[in-house]
Amino acid sequence: MGHLLSDKSSLIPLIDRLNRYPIGLVDSAKLREILSLLFSEEEAFVASRFPLHEATSDELGELTGITIDRLLPILESMANKGLVMDLPYSGATYYLLVPGLIGFFEFTFMRRSPILTSPVSPAELARLMSEYLHENGRQGQTGEFFGSPTQLTRALAYPEHIPVTSRITAYEDARQIIEAADYCAVTLCYCRHKKEHLGKICRKGAPVDGLCMVLGEGARFLVRRGFAQERDKATLLAGLEQARLLGLTHVTDNVREKPSFLCNCCRCCCELMAGVQSGFANGVAKTPFLAEVDATQCDYCGDCLSTCNVKCIGLADTARHRSKAERHAEVDAGTCLGCGACIDACKNGAIHFVPRPVHTIPPRTRNRMYARILWEKGRIQPFLIDLARMKWRKAAKTFR
């Protein structure tokens, strides 16, 4: 096979394949070290041969040149690690290579004890992942994840604070997203679990378990493989209420149809919030609303400043040289996600939602979102070819 993971250059085919996804993985020594901990030699080779669409074991056998008897245990191991998804359909099983982000990076820490190829502590893996995600700034993985006009994720507003003159659609309401899901589960929060291994805890007191929610077919896979636990909708709705009381920001896929997750993010642990804080003001798609401070009601107590999960509230420029009694807070409208966490935090009722002047409608489906991001990055052609193949295969199955 010629792939020896001790030779870091042998990971290039795997990295090249992962970089065909909308969010790729920027090559670096740390990335290669992480991949060598997650993928065995055979797993890296098999992953590098995956098409962009799902494939059967027979099809993967043709692509890899590996016999089915030898290939199936490799795929089983990869599914147990969260490197591939196994998707039962009409009596057959289809396999889909999981992206790095959002994907197997997160899945790895959705278990208390990550399954690794090499014996290394979870704390060491957490350190490697943290350093990798933040190295080289805009030229590194942060820029790859947050640098496109179309984002992979979007914030949701607390519906209790939406002005009576406004309304939101079902895909903009966390409660309705849960109600519409055909399967629900909860799992460990990747970000807080990783921070836990680095010796840190959430300053807002948010738990590691129970507030990271997964939905639909992806949730079925995660439950089947031990990454998540099935829960009813009432449990998830109660989790939303808990998240609101903790001042967390609801975040989901940036799509209108069938979102696959619903996270509840804090300012201190969440990698998504960290990206916005680091200068990617549009790194998470925003809600149709903005938080606005009524200067006549604000006493600049600081509660909203310490609650905002993207740290976009500060002392108003117009009040900077006034006396302490006259100072008031101001929201940076260019960064505000419009989640509403600060509204609950204000004891004086000085913050309220106003409609955002310009609001972008999310893509309808995940494939359309992926295509848009790939087009923005100049990587669209391979995706369109594989998408056409996938549609042809689905049509062929219909007429069998």
C-alpha positions in Angstrom: 0.0 0.0 0.0 3.0 2.3 0.6 1.3 4.4 3.3 3.4 4.6 6.5 1.9 7.1 9.0 5.3 7.4 10.6 6.2 9.2 7.4 4.1 12.4 7.7 4.1 13.0 3.9 2.0 9.8 3.5 -0.9 11.8 5.0 -1.0 14.1 2.0 -3.5 12.0 0.0 -5.8 12.0 3.1 -5.5 15.8 3.6 -6.0 16.3 -0.2 -9.3 14.3 0.0 -10.5 16.2 3.1 -9.8 19.5 1.4 -12.4 18.7 -1.2 -15.0 19.5 1.4 -16.3 23.1 1.9 -14.3 23.3 5.1 -11.0 21.7 4.6 -8.0 21.2 6.9 -5.0 23.5 6.4 -1.9 21.3 6.3 0.6 21.7 9.2 2.8 19.5 11.3 0.1 19.6 14.1 -2.6 18.5 11.7 -0.5 15.5 10.6 0.1 14.6 14.2 -3.6 14.7 14.9 -4.5 12.7 11.9 -1.9 10.0 12.7 -3.6 9.7 16.2 -7.0 9.3 14.7 -6.4 7.2 11.5 -4.5 3.9 11.2 -2.4 3.4 8.1 -5.2 1.4 6.4 -7.9 3.8 7.5 -6.0 6.8 6.1 -5.6 5.0 2.7 -9.3 4.1 2.6 -10.4 7.6 3.5 -8.2 9.1 0.8 -10.1 7.1 -1.8 -13.7 8.1 -0.7 -15.9 9.9 -3.2 -17.7 13.1 -2.0 -21.0 11.2 -1.9 -21.9 8.1 0.0 -20.7 4.7 -1.3 -21.4 1.0 -0.7 -18.6 -1.3 0.5 -18.6 -2.9 -3.0 -17.9 0.5 -4.5 -15.3 1.3 -2.0 -13.7 -2.1 -2.7 -13.3 -1.1 -6.3 -11.9 2.4 -5.4 -9.4 1.0 -2.9 -8.5 -2.4 -4.4 -9.2 -4.0 -1.0 -11.2 -7.2 -0.7 -14.6 -6.9 1.0 -13.6 -9.3 3.8 -10.6 -7.1 4.6 -12.4 -3.8 4.0 -15.5 -4.3 6.2 -13.5 -4.4 9.5 -11.7 -1.2 8.5 -15.0 0.6 7.8 -16.3 -0.8 11.1 -13.4 0.6 13.0 -13.7 4.0 11.2 -17.4 4.2 12.0 -16.6 3.5 15.7 -14.2 6.3 15.7 -16.6 8.7 13.9 -14.4 8.9 10.8 -17.1 7.6 8.5 -20.9 7.4 8.9 -22.6 4.1 8.1 -26.0 4.8 6.8 -28.5 1.9 6.4 -30.8 2.3 3.4 -33.2 -0.1 1.8 -31.4 -3.2 2.9 -27.9 -1.9 2.1 -25.3 0.1 4.0 -23.8 3.3 2.6 -20.6 4.9 3.9 -19.8 8.6 4.0 -16.4 10.1 4.9 -16.9 12.6 7.7 -15.3 16.0 7.3 -12.7 17.2 9.8 -14.8 20.3 10.8 -17.7 20.1 11.6 -17.0 16.4 11.8 -14.5 14.0 13.3 -12.7 16.6 15.3 -16.0 17.1 17.3 -17.0 13.5 17.3 -13.7 12.5 18.9 -14.5 14.5 22.0 -18.2 13.4 22.1 -17.0 10.4 24.1 -15.5 10.5 27.6 -12.6 8.4 26.3 -11.7 9.0 22.6 -10.8 6.0 20.5 -7.3 6.6 19.2 -4.8 4.7 17.0 -1.8 5.6 19.2 -1.7 5.6 23.0 -1.8 9.3 23.9 -3.8 11.0 26.6 -7.0 13.0 25.8 -5.3 16.0 27.3 -2.5 15.8 24.8 -5.0 15.4 21.9 -7.0 18.4 23.3 -3.8 20.5 23.4 -2.9 19.6 19.8 -6.4 20.3 18.5 -6.6 23.7 20.3 -3.2 24.8 19.1 -4.0 23.6 15.5 -7.3 25.5 15.4 -5.6 28.8 16.4 -2.2 28.6 14.7 -1.4 31.1 11.8 -4.5 33.2 12.3 -6.3 34.0 9.0 -3.8 31.9 7.1 -4.6 28.9 9.2 -7.6 26.8 10.1 -9.5 29.7 11.6 -9.4 31.5 8.2 -10.4 28.3 6.4 -13.5 27.8 8.7 -14.7 31.4 9.0 -13.3 33.1 5.8 -16.2 32.6 3.4 -19.2 35.0 2.9 -21.5 32.0 3.4 -21.1 30.4 6.8 -21.5 26.8 8.0 -23.4 27.8 11.1 -25.9 30.5 12.2 -27.3 31.9 15.4 -30.9 31.7 16.6 -32.7 34.4 18.5 -34.4 33.9 21.9 -38.0 34.1 20.7 -39.3 35.7 23.9 -37.6 38.9 22.9 -38.7 39.2 19.3 -40.6 42.5 18.8 -44.4 42.1 18.6 -44.2 43.8 15.1 -41.9 41.1 13.9 -42.2 37.3 13.3 -39.7 34.6 12.6 -40.0 31.5 10.4 -39.8 27.9 11.7 -36.1 27.5 10.7 -35.2 30.6 12.8 -36.8 29.2 16.0 -34.8 26.6 18.0 -38.0 25.2 19.5 -39.6 24.6 16.2 -36.4 23.0 14.8 -36.6 20.5 17.6 -40.4 19.9 17.2 -39.8 19.3 13.5 -37.0 16.7 14.0 -37.8 13.1 13.4 -35.1 11.9 15.9 -33.4 13.7 18.8 -30.3 13.0 20.9 -27.9 14.8 23.2 -24.1 14.4 23.5 -21.1 15.9 25.1 -20.1 19.4 24.1 -16.9 19.0 22.1 -15.7 22.5 23.1 -16.3 22.2 26.8 -15.0 18.6 26.9 -11.8 19.7 25.2 -11.4 22.6 27.6 -12.0 20.3 30.5 -9.0 18.2 29.4 -7.0 21.4 29.3 -7.9 22.1 33.0 -10.5 24.8 32.3 -14.3 25.0 33.1 -17.1 27.0 31.6 -17.3 30.4 33.4 -21.0 30.5 32.9 -21.4 27.1 34.6 -22.7 25.4 31.4 -22.4 21.6 31.7 -20.3 19.4 29.4 -23.2 17.0 28.9 -26.8 17.5 27.8 -26.8 20.8 26.0 -25.2 19.8 22.7 -28.2 18.5 20.6 -28.1 16.4 17.4 -31.0 15.7 15.1 -32.2 13.5 12.3 -30.1 10.8 10.5 -26.8 12.1 11.9 -28.2 11.7 15.4 -29.2 8.1 14.6 -25.6 7.4 13.6 -24.1 9.0 16.7 -26.4 7.1 19.0 -25.8 3.8 17.2 -22.0 4.3 17.6 -22.1 5.5 21.2 -21.4 9.2 20.7 -24.8 10.4 21.8 -27.9 9.3 23.7 -31.4 9.3 22.4 -33.7 11.8 24.1 -37.3 12.9 23.6 -38.3 16.3 22.4 -39.4 17.4 25.9 -35.9 16.8 27.2 -34.3 18.9 24.4 -36.8 21.7 24.9 -36.0 21.7 28.6 -32.3 22.0 27.6 -33.1 25.1 25.6 -34.6 26.7 28.7 -31.6 25.8 30.7 -29.3 27.3 28.0 -31.3 30.5 28.0 -31.1 30.8 31.8 -27.3 30.4 31.5 -27.1 33.1 28.8 -25.9 30.8 26.0 -26.3 31.4 22.3 -28.3 28.9 20.2 -26.4 27.9 17.1 -27.5 25.5 14.3 -26.6 24.6 10.6 -26.9 27.5 8.2 -29.7 25.8 6.3 -33.5 26.1 6.2 -34.3 22.4 5.9 -33.4 19.6 8.3 -30.6 21.1 10.4 -28.5 18.4 12.0 -27.5 20.0 15.3 -28.4 22.6 17.8 -25.5 23.8 20.0 -25.7 26.2 23.0 -22.5 28.2 23.0 -20.7 30.2 25.7 -18.1 32.9 25.3 -15.2 31.1 27.1 -15.2 27.6 25.6 -17.0 27.6 22.2 -14.7 27.6 19.1 -17.4 29.3 17.0 -17.7 32.2 19.5 -13.9 32.4 19.6 -13.8 32.8 15.9 -16.1 35.8 16.0 -14.2 37.3 18.9 -10.9 36.9 17.0 -12.0 39.2 14.2 -14.3 37.2 12.0 -17.3 39.4 12.7 -19.4 37.5 10.2 -18.0 34.1 11.1 -21.4 32.9 12.3 -24.5 33.8 10.3 -26.7 36.3 12.2 -30.4 36.4 13.2 -32.8 38.9 11.7 -32.4 41.1 14.8 -29.9 43.3 16.6 -29.6 44.1 20.2 -29.9 47.8 21.0 -29.2 49.7 24.2 -31.6 52.4 25.5 -29.0 54.9 26.9 -31.7 56.5 29.2 -32.2 53.1 31.0 -28.6 51.9 31.1 -26.5 52.4 34.2 -23.4 50.7 32.8 -23.5 47.9 35.4 -21.5 45.6 33.1 -23.9 42.6 33.2 -24.4 42.6 29.5 -20.7 43.0 28.8 -19.9 39.8 30.7 -22.9 37.9 29.2 -22.4 38.7 25.5 -20.9 35.5 23.9 -19.1 37.4 21.1 -17.9 40.2 23.4 -19.5 42.9 21.2 -20.8 45.2 23.9 -18.7 48.0 25.5 -18.7 51.5 26.7 -20.4 53.9 24.2 -18.0 56.2 22.5 -20.4 59.1 23.1 -20.3 58.4 26.9 -16.6 57.7 27.2 -15.7 61.1 28.8 -18.8 61.5 30.9 -19.2 60.9 34.6 -19.6 57.4 35.8 -23.3 58.0 36.4 -23.8 59.1 32.8 -22.0 56.2 31.1 -23.9 53.6 29.1 -23.2 50.5 27.1 -23.3 50.2 23.3 -23.6 47.2 20.9 -21.2 46.8 18.0 -23.9 46.2 15.3 -21.4 44.7 12.9 -20.5 41.8 15.3 -23.8 41.3 17.2 -25.3 37.9 16.4 -28.8 38.9 17.6 -29.1 36.0 20.0 -30.7 37.9 22.8 -28.6 36.6 25.7 -27.8 40.1 26.8 -31.5 41.1 27.0 -32.1 38.6 29.8 -28.9 39.8 31.6 -30.1 43.4 31.8 -31.8 44.0 35.1 -33.0 47.5 34.0 -34.6 46.3 30.8 -32.4 48.7 28.8 -31.7 46.3 25.9 -34.2 45.2 23.2 -34.2 43.8 19.8 -34.6 45.9 16.6 -34.9 44.4 13.1 -31.5 44.0 11.3 -31.4 46.4 8.3 -30.1 43.6 6.0 -30.6 40.0 6.7 -29.3 37.1 4.5 -31.6 34.1 4.0 -29.9 30.8 4.7 -29.4 28.3 1.8 -32.3 25.8 1.6 -30.4 22.6 1.9 -27.0 21.4 3.1 -25.9 20.6 -0.5 -26.7 24.1 -1.6 -24.8 25.6 1.3 -21.8 23.4 0.5 -21.9 24.3 -3.2 -22.1 28.0 -2.3 -19.1 27.8 0.0 -17.1 25.7 -2.5 -17.9 28.2 -5.2 -16.7 31.1 -3.0 -13.4 29.2 -2.4 -13.0 28.2 -6.1 -13.4 24.5 -5.4 -16.8 23.9 -6.9 -16.2 21.6 -9.9 -15.3 18.3 -8.0 -18.4 18.8 -5.8 -20.7 19.3 -8.7 -19.4 16.2 -10.5 -19.9 14.0 -7.3 -23.3 15.6 -6.7 -24.4 14.7 -10.2 -23.2 11.1 -9.6 -25.1 11.0 -6.3 -28.4 12.2 -8.0 -27.9 9.7 -10.8 -27.5 6.9 -8.3 -30.6 7.9 -6.3 -32.6 8.1 -9.6 -31.3 4.6 -10.6 -32.4 3.2 -7.2 -35.9 4.6 -7.8 -36.3 2.7 -11.0 -34.9 -0.7 -9.9 
